[in-house]
Structures are given as structure tokens and as C-alpha cells.
Amino acid sequence: MKIRAMETADLPVVLDLNQSELASVGDIDLDRLTWIVELADHALVADEDGQIAGFVITLATGTAYDSANYRWFEERYDDYRYLDRVVVSAQFRRRGVASLLYDAIEDKRPVALEVNSIPPNVPSLTFHVNRGYEAVGELPQTAGKTCTMFLLR
Ligand SMILES: CC(C)(COP(=O)(O)OP(=O)(O)OC[C@H]1O[C@@H](n2cnc3c(N)ncnc32)[C@H](O)[C@@H]1OP(=O)(O)O)[C@@H](O)C(=O)NCCC(=O)NCCS
């Protein structure tokens, strides 16, 4: 398993992975994914012999990103790395792929991100709490859903 920079040719596969997990990550199209990757400080894929097993996208502070969750951190913290989205393909889960992707982005701290807590995204909540992320707030979303906001300090 190799962690490498996301390339333009990867975007359709990354988009499919994102859209396969809309209960957990935000709905986007190819134009929006391309824009987010342009804003990103890291856009990485986990590559298993040419197959994309997962991806992560992070942003620095002070970008034009219009996500309400990013804005929540922008209003409260000065210098952090925002993890916008991470997905590991179902067939590659519980094999340490997300752990490898996080190892590649946690050099800059704090790392800020949100996880759905109502209804709960149990795998992601467990992953992040086990990795040392601390809940620092909550942000209601549309349709009665709520995210818990996390920081790795
Ligand atoms: C959350 C997610 C990224 C984890 O990816 P992963 O590659 O399976 O995670 P790892 O294999 O690195 O797991 C590391 C540790 O996290 C915890 N963990 C991960 N998945 C878990 C699960 N389903 N249940 C309980 N604990 C879990 C475990 O402690 C695990 O260590 P272990 O396997 O030795 O017990 C993956 O489940 C996923 O892509 N889910 C759908 C999209 C999503 O929810 N993204 C996050 C949005 S906030």
C-alpha cells in the first residue's frame, strides 16, 4: 500500500468513492471535487497496485472553502489543518488504510474535523476517539442531523 498525491486521473474514482458514502461525507460533483482539491494542502490516495483503496483531503486555514463545518473552525481557531473528507473503500476497511492516510497528514496540528454523531457514524467515531481526537463542540446540520467537532491537539 502506497500513500501518494492524488492526480487528475484519480478524480473520477475518488468521486465514486465519495458518492458511495453519502451518509458519512458531503455530496459533491466532479467540479466541486476539483475545486476542493485545488484549495487543499493535501489530497492523498492509498494506492494498492493501482487500485485506489481510500483517499483523504485536507485544507489549511484561510482558504475560500465555503463549508459550514470549515467555517465553524475558522471562527474559533487560528492555525490548524482541516480534514475535509476521508473514505476507505469497503473492501479495504479494518486493514489500517485510514491509519496510513492519517499518519501522512497529522504532522501539522491541531487537526480539525467533524463526524456525524446524530445519527452516529460509529466506525468513524471509534476510529477518531481511539486515535486521540477530542470533541470540542457540536454543529447541527440539515434534517435533524448533528456533527461533533473534533480536534487532535
Ligand atoms: C472511518 C473509516 C475511514 C476507517 O477506515 P479504516 O481504513 O477501516 O480504518 P483503520 O483500519 O485504519 O482502523 C484503525 C482503528 O480504528 C478503529 N475502527 C475502524 N473502523 C472501525 C469499526 N468499523 N468499528 C470499530 N472500530 C473501528 C479500530 O480501533 C481500528 O483498529 P483495529 O482494526 O486494529 O481494531 C472507514 O470506515 C470509512 O471510510 N467509512 C466510510 C466513510 C466515513 O465514515 N468517513 C469518515 C467521515 S467523518
PDBQT file of the ligand as one rigid body, heavy atoms in Angstrom, charges set to zero:
ROOT
HETATM    1  C1  LIG A 201     -13.908   5.507   9.179  1.00  0.00    +0.000 C 
HETATM    2  C2  LIG A 201     -13.014   4.856   8.123  1.00  0.00    +0.000 C 
HETATM    3  C3  LIG A 201     -12.299   5.956   7.321  1.00  0.00    +0.000 C 
HETATM    4  C4  LIG A 201     -11.956   3.989   8.840  1.00  0.00    +0.000 C 
HETATM    5  O1  LIG A 201     -11.061   3.446   7.845  1.00  0.00    +0.000 OA
HETATM    6  P1  LIG A 201     -10.254   2.076   8.032  1.00  0.00    +0.000 P 
HETATM    7  O2  LIG A 201      -9.179   2.036   6.997  1.00  0.00    +0.000 OA
HETATM    8  O3  LIG A 201     -11.183   0.929   8.068  1.00  0.00    +0.000 OA
HETATM    9  O4  LIG A 201      -9.612   2.288   9.482  1.00  0.00    +0.000 OA
HETATM   10  P2  LIG A 201      -8.340   1.517  10.108  1.00  0.00    +0.000 P 
HETATM   11  O5  LIG A 201      -8.266   0.131   9.559  1.00  0.00    +0.000 OA
HETATM   12  O6  LIG A 201      -7.122   2.366   9.953  1.00  0.00    +0.000 OA
HETATM   13  O7  LIG A 201      -8.793   1.440  11.655  1.00  0.00    +0.000 OA
HETATM   14  C5  LIG A 201      -7.947   1.828  12.737  1.00  0.00    +0.000 C 
HETATM   15  C6  LIG A 201      -8.712   1.649  14.024  1.00  0.00    +0.000 C 
HETATM   16  O8  LIG A 201      -9.921   2.440  14.044  1.00  0.00    +0.000 OA
HETATM   17  C7  LIG A 201     -10.966   1.719  14.727  1.00  0.00    +0.000 C 
HETATM   18  N1  LIG A 201     -12.028   1.339  13.774  1.00  0.00    +0.000 N 
HETATM   19  C8  LIG A 201     -12.017   1.498  12.423  1.00  0.00    +0.000 A 
HETATM   20  N2  LIG A 201     -13.172   1.036  11.903  1.00  0.00    +0.000 NA
HETATM   21  C9  LIG A 201     -13.904   0.592  12.932  1.00  0.00    +0.000 A 
HETATM   22  C10 LIG A 201     -15.182  -0.006  13.011  1.00  0.00    +0.000 A 
HETATM   23  N3  LIG A 201     -15.943  -0.251  11.908  1.00  0.00    +0.000 N 
HETATM   24  N4  LIG A 201     -15.653  -0.345  14.232  1.00  0.00    +0.000 NA
HETATM   25  C11 LIG A 201     -14.912  -0.127  15.344  1.00  0.00    +0.000 A 
HETATM   26  N5  LIG A 201     -13.666   0.419  15.331  1.00  0.00    +0.000 NA
HETATM   27  C12 LIG A 201     -13.188   0.782  14.124  1.00  0.00    +0.000 A 
HETATM   28  C13 LIG A 201     -10.294   0.481  15.292  1.00  0.00    +0.000 C 
HETATM   29  O9  LIG A 201      -9.740   0.862  16.547  1.00  0.00    +0.000 OA
HETATM   30  C14 LIG A 201      -9.192   0.255  14.276  1.00  0.00    +0.000 C 
HETATM   31  O10 LIG A 201      -8.137  -0.526  14.759  1.00  0.00    +0.000 OA
HETATM   32  P3  LIG A 201      -8.244  -2.153  14.699  1.00  0.00    +0.000 P 
HETATM   33  O11 LIG A 201      -8.724  -2.531  13.323  1.00  0.00    +0.000 OA
HETATM   34  O12 LIG A 201      -6.828  -2.587  14.981  1.00  0.00    +0.000 OA
HETATM   35  O13 LIG A 201      -9.221  -2.538  15.769  1.00  0.00    +0.000 OA
HETATM   36  C15 LIG A 201     -13.834   3.918   7.171  1.00  0.00    +0.000 C 
HETATM   37  O14 LIG A 201     -14.677   3.097   7.951  1.00  0.00    +0.000 OA
HETATM   38  C16 LIG A 201     -14.678   4.646   6.139  1.00  0.00    +0.000 C 
HETATM   39  O15 LIG A 201     -14.198   5.045   5.079  1.00  0.00    +0.000 OA
HETATM   40  N6  LIG A 201     -16.008   4.813   6.433  1.00  0.00    +0.000 N 
HETATM   41  C17 LIG A 201     -16.939   5.436   5.472  1.00  0.00    +0.000 C 
HETATM   42  C18 LIG A 201     -16.636   6.916   5.251  1.00  0.00    +0.000 C 
HETATM   43  C19 LIG A 201     -16.544   7.671   6.555  1.00  0.00    +0.000 C 
HETATM   44  O16 LIG A 201     -17.282   7.438   7.507  1.00  0.00    +0.000 OA
HETATM   45  N7  LIG A 201     -15.595   8.637   6.583  1.00  0.00    +0.000 N 
HETATM   46  C20 LIG A 201     -15.363   9.449   7.772  1.00  0.00    +0.000 C 
HETATM   47  C21 LIG A 201     -16.285  10.608   7.769  1.00  0.00    +0.000 C 
HETATM   48  S1  LIG A 201     -16.073  11.563   9.262  1.00  0.00    +0.000 SA
ENDROOT
TORSDOF 0
